[in-house]
């Protein structure tokens, strides 16, 4: 059937688009537009496509670059800090360490600081190992220019990327300790599990209360976090797999209120990303198909 190559690569195309855009809805729109362009090829033209995977990735890349420019303008007007949309992931994503790192909320936040072309090159080369000549064709640039962009993007990311080398078991233990302290108002317990210079970034999008800008420091944050037990005594807080790593969901009154992603180093939490914008939490009921 004519759609078989697209179906075979659909999860890959979604993953590429999601890593470039940080938004499930936008990634799905790009994948749908890619399908329409693939389906519009007459049989003779489709037979001329020697490598359907490379052809489809090229379409996704170009569509993502167009959308990134639009999204950049929208995000300049966003209320508060903008964080990527979280997705539930299956255990096999976590088993692919490189993929899990590349789709983590912390890494996607770093990728957000790249220029659109830099982000496209970094994602295609570093995550999906696309050859430079294929990237060059997708971007209408020379392979030499793409290599320069890749070097620049790699240095930028290396200076900012989180370094979380602890095992999943240790991650889970640390997050369990954090949630236990949070839901019981245990300030000493929070101080034990938070790194002294822990960074907390909240995304409410102007629709849910959160910190208006990133806040750093356990001594400042622990007493504030401890009040959660008083404000929401019946809240459910539990561990989930989000973006390839151990994360948490907090559901006061049975509603999905917050998705929390962590960076953990040396047994302590060094970064917390709390996503509260309700529009970004709608997809947490279904597992996203992320593939390389």
Backbone as CSV, one residue per row, in Angstrom:
resi,resn,N_x,N_y,N_z,CA_x,CA_y,CA_z,C_x,C_y,C_z
1,UNK,0.844,-1.200,0.000,0.000,0.000,0.000,0.880,1.251,0.000
2,UNK,0.347,2.324,-0.588,1.156,3.520,-0.783,1.575,4.177,0.514
3,UNK,0.769,3.972,1.564,1.097,4.664,2.815,2.081,3.897,3.688
4,UNK,2.505,2.709,3.299,3.331,1.882,4.167,4.617,2.553,4.640
5,UNK,5.400,3.209,3.772,6.617,3.864,4.267,6.320,4.922,5.327
6,UNK,5.258,5.676,5.135,4.897,6.693,6.127,4.514,6.027,7.449
7,UNK,3.695,4.998,7.372,3.275,4.296,8.595,4.488,3.723,9.315
8,UNK,5.416,3.159,8.565,6.603,2.537,9.166,7.451,3.547,9.917
9,UNK,7.452,4.797,9.457,8.330,5.815,10.042,7.565,6.860,10.853
10,UNK,6.286,6.652,11.072,5.484,7.701,11.708,5.991,8.065,13.109
11,UNK,6.323,7.062,13.917,6.804,7.341,15.269,8.113,8.116,15.245
12,UNK,9.002,7.766,14.317,10.253,8.494,14.149,9.967,9.947,13.776
13,UNK,9.071,10.162,12.825,8.756,11.521,12.370,8.177,12.350,13.501
14,UNK,7.307,11.729,14.303,6.744,12.452,15.453,7.843,12.830,16.440
15,UNK,8.760,11.904,16.696,9.838,12.163,17.655,10.730,13.299,17.174
16,UNK,11.076,13.281,15.891,11.889,14.367,15.330,11.171,15.694,15.516
17,UNK,9.895,15.743,15.160,9.135,16.990,15.253,8.981,17.442,16.698
18,UNK,8.732,16.497,17.598,8.570,16.853,19.011,9.864,17.410,19.589
19,UNK,11.000,16.812,19.235,12.278,17.313,19.751,12.605,18.701,19.194
20,UNK,12.141,18.989,18.001,12.403,20.302,17.425,11.449,21.367,17.955
21,UNK,10.222,20.963,18.321,9.191,21.941,18.659,8.818,21.971,20.139
22,UNK,9.004,20.856,20.851,8.661,20.811,22.266,7.179,20.840,22.547
23,UNK,6.376,20.596,21.523,4.917,20.652,21.646,4.307,19.460,20.931
24,UNK,3.459,18.716,21.620,2.828,17.546,21.018,1.878,17.970,19.900
25,UNK,1.048,18.965,20.160,0.073,19.401,19.161,0.767,19.873,17.891
26,UNK,1.816,20.672,18.034,2.531,21.161,16.857,3.244,20.023,16.131
27,UNK,3.809,19.088,16.894,4.471,17.942,16.265,3.472,17.104,15.484
28,UNK,2.288,16.894,16.045,1.265,16.118,15.341,0.802,16.833,14.083
29,UNK,0.682,18.158,14.145,0.297,18.923,12.954,1.337,18.759,11.847
30,UNK,2.618,18.804,12.230,3.689,18.653,11.253,3.661,17.256,10.634
31,UNK,3.447,16.245,11.454,3.391,14.872,10.938,2.201,14.714,9.989
32,UNK,1.077,15.307,10.338,-0.100,15.232,9.470,0.161,15.918,8.124
33,UNK,0.806,17.075,8.169,1.133,17.788,6.932,2.132,16.979,6.099
34,UNK,3.054,16.285,6.775,4.008,15.425,6.077,3.272,14.306,5.343
35,UNK,2.303,13.716,6.036,1.506,12.661,5.402,0.783,13.185,4.167
36,UNK,0.198,14.381,4.258,-0.532,14.945,3.128,0.394,15.151,1.930
37,UNK,1.612,15.588,2.206,2.561,15.801,1.105,3.019,14.475,0.509
38,UNK,3.200,13.471,1.375,3.587,12.139,0.880,2.449,11.539,0.061
39,UNK,1.235,11.666,0.572,0.077,11.093,-0.115,-0.180,11.792,-1.445
40,UNK,0.213,13.063,-1.555,-0.032,13.826,-2.782,0.887,13.424,-3.923
41,UNK,1.968,12.697,-3.603,2.878,12.249,-4.662,2.181,11.207,-5.542
42,UNK,2.237,11.395,-6.813,1.686,10.372,-7.708,2.595,9.147,-7.654
43,UNK,2.071,8.013,-8.035,2.818,6.756,-7.910,4.175,6.817,-8.592
44,UNK,4.219,7.443,-9.744,5.491,7.502,-10.474,6.541,8.277,-9.696
45,UNK,6.129,9.401,-9.111,7.052,10.214,-8.323,7.484,9.473,-7.066
46,UNK,6.538,8.768,-6.440,6.865,8.055,-5.211,7.870,6.940,-5.485
47,UNK,7.760,6.330,-6.633,8.707,5.263,-6.995,10.118,5.802,-7.194
48,UNK,10.224,7.098,-7.487,11.531,7.711,-7.681,12.238,8.005,-6.350
49,UNK,11.506,7.918,-5.230,12.092,8.193,-3.916,12.918,6.988,-3.493
50,UNK,14.234,7.121,-3.530,15.116,5.977,-3.227,15.115,5.637,-1.736
51,UNK,15.021,6.666,-0.900,15.077,6.455,0.553,13.893,7.177,1.194
52,UNK,12.749,6.490,1.362,11.558,7.144,1.919,11.795,7.749,3.298
53,UNK,12.606,7.084,4.128,12.876,7.615,5.475,13.534,8.986,5.379
54,UNK,14.579,9.103,4.581,15.283,10.374,4.440,14.372,11.425,3.822
55,UNK,13.562,11.016,2.867,12.641,11.944,2.206,11.636,12.501,3.204
56,UNK,11.053,11.631,4.028,10.054,12.053,5.013,10.671,12.918,6.110
57,UNK,11.877,12.547,6.555,12.555,13.367,7.569,12.857,14.757,7.010
58,UNK,13.196,14.815,5.733,13.473,16.109,5.102,12.218,16.997,5.105
59,UNK,11.066,16.405,4.798,9.816,17.174,4.822,9.523,17.665,6.235
60,UNK,9.642,16.769,7.219,9.382,17.147,8.614,10.301,18.279,9.045
61,UNK,11.568,18.182,8.678,12.534,19.210,9.072,12.138,20.573,8.529
62,UNK,11.800,20.626,7.266,11.440,21.911,6.659,10.169,22.477,7.271
63,UNK,9.187,21.612,7.526,7.952,22.076,8.145,8.212,22.573,9.574
64,UNK,9.076,21.876,10.304,9.408,22.289,11.672,10.100,23.650,11.687
65,UNK,11.011,23.862,10.760,11.707,25.148,10.705,10.717,26.285,10.468
66,UNK,9.760,26.075,9.582,8.739,27.096,9.357,7.926,27.358,10.610
67,UNK,7.563,26.266,11.301,6.737,26.422,12.493,7.531,27.021,13.646
68,UNK,8.818,26.708,13.747,9.644,27.257,14.834,9.676,28.775,14.792
69,UNK,9.700,29.326,13.610,9.730,30.787,13.496,8.430,31.389,14.005
70,UNK,7.315,30.739,13.726,6.024,31.205,14.232,5.944,31.049,15.746
71,UNK,6.404,29.880,16.240,6.353,29.617,17.675,7.243,30.581,18.455
72,UNK,8.359,30.984,17.876,9.266,31.913,18.559,8.550,33.211,18.876
73,UNK,7.736,33.694,17.946,6.987,34.924,18.191,5.937,34.712,19.279
74,UNK,5.278,33.562,19.253,4.258,33.268,20.258,4.869,33.160,21.652
75,UNK,6.032,32.545,21.736,6.644,32.314,23.043,7.223,33.591,23.638
76,UNK,7.480,34.589,22.796,7.901,35.888,23.320,6.775,36.543,24.119
77,UNK,5.525,36.188,23.800,4.365,36.765,24.480,3.828,35.851,25.576
78,UNK,4.461,34.710,25.787,3.996,33.725,26.776,4.134,34.296,28.181
79,UNK,3.153,34.025,29.029,3.179,34.527,30.402,4.066,33.626,31.260
80,UNK,5.141,34.182,31.808,6.062,33.417,32.642,7.008,32.556,31.822
81,UNK,7.648,31.608,32.505,8.598,30.710,31.838,7.845,29.722,30.951
82,UNK,8.394,29.458,29.765,7.814,28.458,28.869,8.610,27.173,28.995
83,UNK,7.903,26.058,29.243,8.534,24.740,29.303,7.901,23.831,28.263
84,UNK,8.624,22.802,27.820,8.065,21.874,26.832,6.846,21.146,27.385
85,UNK,6.029,20.675,26.466,4.852,19.893,26.851,5.299,18.481,27.240
86,UNK,4.963,18.018,28.444,5.415,16.686,28.870,4.603,15.580,28.203
87,UNK,5.239,14.421,28.026,4.549,13.261,27.463,4.859,12.028,28.304
88,UNK,3.864,11.172,28.458,4.094,9.874,29.091,4.916,9.016,28.142
89,UNK,5.879,8.285,28.681,6.710,7.431,27.837,6.749,6.015,28.390
90,UNK,7.017,5.075,27.509,7.072,3.670,27.877,8.470,3.308,28.367
91,UNK,8.624,2.173,29.057,9.931,1.767,29.577,11.005,1.621,28.502
92,UNK,10.622,1.276,27.267,11.645,1.093,26.239,12.316,2.404,25.859
93,UNK,11.643,3.537,26.074,12.284,4.830,25.841,13.392,5.033,26.865
94,UNK,13.110,4.719,28.119,14.115,4.860,29.179,15.313,3.952,28.929
95,UNK,15.081,2.799,28.308,16.176,1.861,28.040,17.139,2.396,26.979
96,UNK,16.648,3.249,26.107,17.512,3.903,25.114,18.025,5.184,25.764
97,UNK,19.170,5.092,26.421,19.669,6.185,27.260,19.812,7.489,26.475
98,UNK,20.338,7.401,25.263,20.552,8.612,24.467,19.220,9.260,24.085
99,UNK,18.242,8.438,23.705,16.924,8.982,23.369,16.279,9.596,24.603
100,UNK,16.358,8.886,25.738,15.753,9.395,26.973,16.335,10.739,27.365
101,UNK,17.658,10.876,27.244,18.286,12.159,27.579,17.837,13.251,26.623
102,UNK,17.720,12.902,25.340,17.403,13.923,24.342,15.985,14.445,24.462
103,UNK,15.059,13.634,25.001,13.667,14.088,25.127,13.322,14.532,26.543
104,UNK,14.296,14.529,27.448,14.014,14.976,28.813,13.584,16.437,28.803
105,UNK,12.774,16.813,29.772,12.315,18.203,29.863,13.512,19.137,29.992
106,UNK,14.501,18.731,30.774,15.684,19.572,30.963,16.420,19.793,29.651
107,UNK,16.582,18.720,28.847,17.283,18.871,27.573,16.469,19.684,26.581
108,UNK,15.166,19.439,26.522,14.331,20.217,25.609,14.346,21.696,25.977
109,UNK,14.461,21.992,27.277,14.576,23.392,27.702,15.884,24.002,27.212
110,UNK,16.949,23.196,27.204,18.228,23.672,26.666,18.123,23.893,25.159
111,UNK,17.503,22.949,24.449,17.362,23.078,23.004,16.561,24.315,22.629
112,UNK,15.695,24.751,23.528,14.893,25.947,23.274,15.765,27.195,23.159
113,UNK,16.986,27.146,23.687,17.884,28.307,23.632,18.688,28.368,22.340
114,UNK,18.556,27.350,21.493,19.253,27.343,20.209,18.454,28.109,19.158
115,UNK,19.141,28.579,18.139,18.456,29.132,16.979,17.765,27.984,16.238
116,UNK,16.687,28.256,15.487,15.959,27.167,14.817,16.839,26.248,13.979
117,UNK,17.720,26.816,13.157,18.574,25.979,12.317,19.542,25.162,13.164
118,UNK,20.081,25.761,14.232,20.979,25.032,15.130,20.252,23.859,15.778
119,UNK,19.026,24.096,16.192,18.259,23.030,16.844,17.984,21.892,15.864
120,UNK,17.613,22.239,14.643,17.346,21.212,13.642,18.594,20.370,13.384
121,UNK,19.722,21.025,13.204,20.966,20.301,12.934,21.353,19.430,14.126
122,UNK,21.267,19.978,15.327,21.646,19.217,16.518,20.768,17.981,16.667
123,UNK,19.458,18.149,16.549,18.543,17.020,16.725,18.796,15.953,15.665
124,UNK,18.900,16.370,14.425,19.079,15.388,13.348,20.416,14.660,13.462
125,UNK,21.470,15.392,13.785,22.803,14.789,13.816,23.075,14.035,15.116
126,UNK,22.862,14.699,16.245,23.257,14.130,17.531,22.289,13.071,18.044
127,UNK,21.016,13.210,17.732,20.023,12.269,18.261,19.718,11.163,17.248
128,UNK,19.545,11.547,15.972,19.107,10.583,14.970,20.208,10.179,13.997
129,UNK,21.405,10.724,14.183,22.581,10.330,13.396,22.336,10.441,11.894
130,UNK,21.624,11.485,11.494,21.386,11.716,10.075,22.690,12.216,9.449
131,UNK,23.106,11.664,8.295,24.347,12.109,7.647,24.308,13.607,7.322
132,UNK,25.469,14.221,7.334,25.541,15.663,7.083,24.977,16.039,5.713
133,UNK,25.213,15.191,4.713,24.723,15.552,3.381,23.202,15.544,3.315
134,UNK,22.549,14.645,4.078,21.091,14.627,4.115,20.555,15.848,4.854
135,UNK,21.224,16.225,5.939,20.807,17.433,6.666,20.972,18.654,5.767
136,UNK,22.081,18.686,5.048,22.341,19.816,4.148,21.242,19.942,3.105
137,UNK,20.791,18.806,2.573,19.727,18.834,1.573,18.430,19.337,2.183
138,UNK,18.139,18.912,3.406,16.910,19.348,4.075,16.912,20.842,4.354
139,UNK,18.096,21.389,4.632,18.205,22.798,5.008,18.614,23.704,3.851
140,UNK,18.838,23.101,2.688,19.323,23.869,1.532,20.632,24.587,1.850
141,UNK,21.530,23.873,2.503,22.851,24.409,2.828,23.912,23.414,2.383
142,UNK,25.162,23.841,2.374,26.251,22.934,2.021,26.593,22.056,3.219
143,UNK,27.117,20.854,2.989,27.550,20.004,4.099,28.559,20.699,5.007
144,UNK,29.444,21.513,4.430,30.435,22.238,5.241,29.750,23.214,6.188
145,UNK,28.731,23.920,5.690,27.997,24.867,6.531,27.261,24.133,7.650
146,UNK,26.699,22.972,7.316,25.980,22.185,8.325,26.936,21.707,9.416
147,UNK,28.144,21.304,9.032,29.132,20.880,10.023,29.483,22.027,10.977
148,UNK,29.606,23.232,10.446,29.898,24.393,11.296,28.753,24.659,12.260
149,UNK,27.532,24.571,11.758,26.352,24.769,12.618,26.316,23.697,13.697
150,UNK,26.614,22.458,13.318,26.601,21.357,14.284,27.620,21.581,15.391
151,UNK,28.813,22.028,15.020,29.856,22.294,16.018,29.413,23.384,16.987
152,UNK,28.853,24.449,16.439,28.385,25.561,17.270,27.262,25.117,18.209
153,UNK,26.302,24.359,17.681,25.180,23.885,18.494,25.650,22.922,19.574
154,UNK,26.597,22.044,19.212,27.117,21.068,20.167,27.795,21.750,21.349
155,UNK,28.571,22.781,21.079,29.246,23.524,22.148,28.231,24.233,23.044
156,UNK,27.226,24.815,22.427,26.186,25.525,23.181,25.465,24.567,24.127
157,UNK,25.070,23.405,23.604,24.344,22.429,24.425,25.245,21.850,25.507
158,UNK,26.500,21.556,25.168,27.421,20.964,26.140,27.621,21.860,27.353
159,UNK,27.581,23.167,27.148,27.782,24.101,28.253,26.560,24.205,29.154
160,UNK,25.409,23.695,28.697,24.169,23.886,29.442,23.437,22.598,29.794
161,UNK,23.801,21.483,29.159,23.033,20.261,29.332,23.161,19.712,30.748
162,UNK,22.104,19.140,31.297,22.161,18.541,32.639,22.955,17.246,32.608
163,UNK,23.646,16.955,33.679,24.431,15.728,33.776,23.811,14.845,34.858
164,UNK,22.938,13.932,34.449,22.289,13.054,35.415,22.747,11.625,35.153
165,UNK,23.730,11.186,35.918,24.334,9.873,35.685,23.849,8.814,36.672
166,UNK,22.887,9.142,37.532,22.404,8.164,38.516,21.472,7.170,37.833
167,UNK,21.345,5.993,38.423,20.494,4.947,37.858,19.023,5.298,38.040
168,UNK,18.178,4.612,37.289,16.732,4.842,37.435,16.258,4.475,38.834
169,UNK,16.867,3.427,39.407,16.479,3.039,40.766,16.761,4.165,41.747
170,UNK,17.936,4.782,41.624,18.267,5.895,42.523,17.379,7.096,42.242
171,UNK,17.098,7.355,40.969,16.180,8.452,40.646,14.846,8.254,41.346
172,UNK,14.324,7.023,41.252,13.022,6.733,41.849,13.053,6.901,43.364
173,UNK,14.125,6.457,43.986,14.239,6.593,45.443,14.262,8.056,45.861
174,UNK,15.015,8.876,45.124,15.104,10.299,45.447,13.753,10.975,45.269
175,UNK,13.063,10.674,44.171,11.761,11.296,43.924,10.746,10.844,44.969
176,UNK,10.795,9.582,45.375,9.895,9.099,46.429,10.124,9.861,47.730
177,UNK,11.389,10.106,48.068,11.700,10.865,49.280,11.190,12.300,49.165
178,UNK,11.336,12.883,47.990,10.863,14.247,47.775,9.344,14.321,47.937
179,UNK,8.624,13.395,47.301,7.165,13.423,47.373,6.662,13.173,48.791
180,UNK,7.343,12.280,49.520,6.952,12.008,50.910,7.123,13.262,51.760
181,UNK,8.226,13.965,51.581,8.466,15.193,52.342,7.504,16.293,51.925
182,UNK,7.230,16.388,50.630,6.334,17.431,50.117,4.920,17.261,50.660
183,UNK,4.405,16.038,50.627,3.011,15.805,51.005,2.793,15.741,52.512
184,UNK,3.864,15.724,53.284,3.726,15.740,54.754,4.217,17.049,55.362
185,UNK,4.670,17.976,54.525,5.153,19.257,55.038,6.443,19.144,55.825
186,UNK,7.294,18.197,55.434,8.532,17.905,56.161,9.678,18.782,55.627
187,UNK,9.912,19.931,56.263,10.960,20.845,55.805,12.346,20.203,55.897
188,UNK,12.727,19.570,57.037,14.045,18.916,57.088,14.207,17.846,56.016
189,UNK,13.116,17.112,55.738,13.172,16.086,54.710,13.404,16.685,53.334
190,UNK,12.770,17.822,53.059,12.984,18.504,51.783,14.415,19.008,51.666
191,UNK,14.953,19.540,52.750,16.322,20.056,52.725,17.340,18.937,52.489
192,UNK,17.014,17.726,52.926,17.914,16.595,52.711,17.923,16.128,51.257
193,UNK,16.785,16.257,50.590,16.680,15.721,49.232,16.948,16.772,48.160
194,UNK,16.885,18.049,48.527,17.156,19.118,47.572,18.614,19.549,47.663
195,UNK,19.257,19.725,46.505,20.605,20.286,46.504,20.535,21.726,47.004
196,UNK,21.572,22.202,47.694,21.525,23.567,48.241,21.191,24.638,47.205
197,UNK,21.667,24.471,45.963,21.413,25.476,44.921,20.367,24.989,43.917
198,UNK,19.419,24.167,44.364,18.390,23.626,43.488,17.681,24.751,42.730
199,UNK,17.369,24.475,41.471,16.665,25.440,40.622,15.258,24.921,40.354
200,UNK,14.255,25.780,40.560,12.865,25.424,40.287,12.317,26.356,39.215
201,UNK,11.787,25.758,38.147,11.160,26.514,37.066,9.711,26.061,36.949
202,UNK,8.808,26.995,36.987,7.387,26.679,36.887,6.773,27.257,35.624
203,UNK,5.845,26.510,35.027,5.153,26.949,33.817,3.654,26.837,34.052
204,UNK,3.026,27.999,34.260,1.575,28.029,34.407,0.892,28.670,33.212
205,UNK,1.671,29.305,32.352,1.118,29.924,31.157,0.093,31.009,31.429
206,UNK,0.095,31.555,32.640,-0.901,32.550,32.999,-2.249,31.945,33.336
207,UNK,-2.339,30.609,33.339,-3.605,29.917,33.595,-3.619,29.184,34.924
208,UNK,-2.448,28.998,35.526,-2.337,28.322,36.824,-1.227,29.006,37.608
209,UNK,-1.409,29.186,38.918,-0.378,29.872,39.707,0.911,29.076,39.785
210,UNK,2.003,29.777,39.672,3.326,29.165,39.799,4.325,30.282,40.040
211,UNK,5.594,29.926,40.216,6.612,30.956,40.405,6.722,31.782,39.119
212,UNK,6.664,33.113,39.207,6.692,33.935,37.992,7.997,33.841,37.222
213,UNK,9.075,33.490,37.906,10.358,33.307,37.246,11.131,32.231,38.002
214,UNK,12.157,31.650,37.385,12.924,30.594,38.064,13.453,31.038,39.415
215,UNK,13.426,30.111,40.372,13.872,30.387,41.739,14.958,29.385,42.103
216,UNK,15.998,29.853,42.786,17.112,28.979,43.152,17.349,29.032,44.662
217,UNK,17.665,27.845,45.246,18.056,27.783,46.651,17.114,26.973,47.515
218,UNK,17.612,25.871,48.104,16.783,24.997,48.932,16.284,25.706,50.175
219,UNK,17.120,26.530,50.800,16.728,27.220,52.037,15.520,28.110,51.798
220,UNK,15.445,28.699,50.614,14.322,29.567,50.272,13.087,28.758,49.874
221,UNK,13.315,27.649,49.160,12.212,26.916,48.562,11.554,25.900,49.496
222,UNK,12.339,25.249,50.351,11.794,24.169,51.181,10.621,24.623,52.055
223,UNK,10.707,25.757,52.765,9.569,26.184,53.578,8.317,26.475,52.745
224,UNK,8.519,27.003,51.536,7.378,27.279,50.658,6.746,25.974,50.188
225,UNK,7.573,25.012,49.785,7.062,23.720,49.334,6.319,22.995,50.457
226,UNK,6.809,23.150,51.671,6.208,22.439,52.806,4.769,22.871,53.051
227,UNK,4.402,24.062,52.607,3.024,24.541,52.794,2.032,23.794,51.918
228,UNK,2.556,23.059,50.938,1.679,22.309,50.040,0.773,21.362,50.825
229,UNK,1.314,20.752,51.879,0.536,19.792,52.672,-0.673,20.456,53.322
230,UNK,-0.558,21.727,53.665,-1.681,22.441,54.265,-2.690,22.876,53.203
231,UNK,-2.177,23.322,52.070,-3.056,23.837,51.013,-3.837,22.715,50.330
232,UNK,-3.196,21.567,50.119,-3.845,20.453,49.418,-3.625,19.152,50.191
233,UNK,-4.276,19.006,51.337,-4.025,17.829,52.183,-4.451,16.507,51.560
234,UNK,-5.373,16.538,50.589,-5.866,15.298,49.985,-5.264,15.028,48.612
235,UNK,-4.254,15.776,48.270,-3.660,15.621,46.933,-2.984,14.258,46.782
236,UNK,-3.054,13.723,45.575,-2.331,12.494,45.236,-1.055,12.888,44.512
237,UNK,0.051,12.320,44.957,1.342,12.579,44.307,1.992,11.228,44.042
238,UNK,2.300,10.939,42.791,2.826,9.618,42.472,3.812,9.703,41.314
239,UNK,4.620,8.658,41.198,5.686,8.608,40.190,5.133,8.120,38.859
240,UNK,5.608,8.753,37.785,5.257,8.338,36.432,6.503,8.436,35.556
241,UNK,6.449,7.798,34.399,7.515,7.935,33.408,7.136,9.073,32.461
242,UNK,7.894,10.135,32.497,7.627,11.281,31.632,8.903,11.632,30.881
243,UNK,8.786,11.749,29.562,9.932,12.130,28.722,11.170,11.282,28.995
244,UNK,10.945,10.000,29.167,12.044,9.062,29.295,12.689,8.982,30.663
245,UNK,12.118,9.640,31.663,12.724,9.632,32.989,11.690,9.553,34.106
246,UNK,12.198,9.388,35.328,11.338,9.345,36.499,10.823,10.751,36.785
247,UNK,9.502,10.875,36.846,8.875,12.173,37.107,7.728,11.957,38.091
248,UNK,6.952,12.995,38.315,5.846,12.885,39.259,4.621,13.601,38.714
249,UNK,3.470,13.105,39.117,2.213,13.803,38.872,1.591,14.147,40.207
250,UNK,1.052,15.320,40.278,0.366,15.754,41.490,-1.073,16.073,41.113
251,UNK,-2.012,15.347,41.728,-3.419,15.477,41.384,-4.246,15.833,42.613
252,UNK,-4.444,17.096,42.887,-5.334,17.465,43.987,-6.789,17.303,43.571
253,UNK,-7.577,16.648,44.381,-8.990,16.491,44.068,-9.264,15.659,42.839
254,UNK,-8.320,14.769,42.481,-8.534,13.889,41.335,-8.276,14.532,39.993
255,UNK,-7.812,15.778,39.978,-7.530,16.459,38.721,-6.021,16.498,38.478
256,UNK,-5.652,16.358,37.214,-4.232,16.411,36.861,-3.784,17.858,36.910
257,UNK,-3.099,18.221,37.962,-2.770,19.617,38.230,-1.353,19.980,37.807
258,UNK,-0.399,19.072,38.063,1.008,19.394,37.833,1.789,18.164,37.397
259,UNK,2.643,18.350,36.403,3.633,17.339,36.041,4.989,17.889,36.441
260,UNK,5.777,17.087,37.144,7.056,17.553,37.681,8.182,16.669,37.172
261,UNK,9.159,17.294,36.533,10.340,16.593,36.036,11.553,17.014,36.861
262,UNK,12.520,16.107,36.999,13.649,16.346,37.888,14.983,16.096,37.197
263,UNK,15.996,16.798,37.674,17.387,16.451,37.385,18.013,16.097,38.727
264,UNK,18.657,14.935,38.783,19.199,14.416,40.041,20.688,14.149,39.895
265,UNK,21.455,14.652,40.821,22.901,14.427,40.831,23.340,14.122,42.264
266,UNK,24.165,13.095,42.417,24.728,12.736,43.737,23.649,12.586,44.797
267,UNK,22.535,11.965,44.417,21.496,11.659,45.391,20.607,12.819,45.782
268,UNK,20.750,13.961,45.093,19.907,15.124,45.412,19.332,15.734,44.143
269,UNK,18.229,16.411,44.307,17.568,17.060,43.182,18.223,18.414,42.933
270,UNK,18.717,18.606,41.726,19.370,19.874,41.385,18.479,20.793,40.549
271,UNK,17.503,20.198,39.830,16.578,21.006,39.030,15.183,20.399,39.104
272,UNK,14.183,21.269,39.187,12.782,20.852,39.184,12.047,21.673,38.136
273,UNK,11.330,20.973,37.253,10.509,21.640,36.249,9.045,21.276,36.532
274,UNK,8.262,22.254,36.952,6.867,22.026,37.315,5.958,22.632,36.247
275,UNK,5.265,21.778,35.521,4.417,22.224,34.420,2.968,22.193,34.874
276,UNK,2.332,23.381,34.917,0.978,23.497,35.441,-0.013,24.051,34.418
277,UNK,0.488,24.511,33.289,-0.414,25.000,32.246,-1.347,23.858,31.846
278,UNK,-2.655,23.987,32.081,-3.572,22.857,31.819,-3.582,22.403,30.365
279,UNK,-3.297,23.303,29.434,-3.266,22.920,28.026,-2.130,21.933,27.736
280,UNK,-1.078,21.967,28.571,0.068,21.080,28.350,-0.063,19.745,29.074
281,UNK,-1.147,19.564,29.818,-1.311,18.344,30.606,-2.383,17.415,30.034
282,UNK,-2.976,17.812,28.930,-4.097,17.042,28.379,-3.685,15.676,27.863
283,UNK,-2.423,15.528,27.445,-1.991,14.281,26.797,-1.401,13.280,27.769
284,UNK,-1.408,13.577,29.062,-0.744,12.688,30.015,-1.539,11.421,30.319
285,UNK,-2.619,11.211,29.606,-3.379,9.981,29.789,-3.011,8.907,28.783
286,UNK,-2.143,9.233,27.818,-1.766,8.256,26.800,-0.258,8.284,26.580
287,UNK,0.299,7.128,26.308,1.739,6.998,26.106,2.117,7.473,24.699
288,UNK,3.113,8.327,24.616,3.583,8.813,23.309,4.534,7.785,22.695
289,UNK,4.413,7.595,21.391,5.291,6.664,20.670,6.527,7.414,20.206
290,UNK,7.596,7.323,20.990,8.856,7.976,20.640,9.841,6.912,20.159
291,UNK,10.441,7.166,19.002,11.357,6.177,18.401,12.508,6.901,17.705
292,UNK,13.639,6.204,17.602,14.744,6.712,16.791,14.854,5.904,15.515
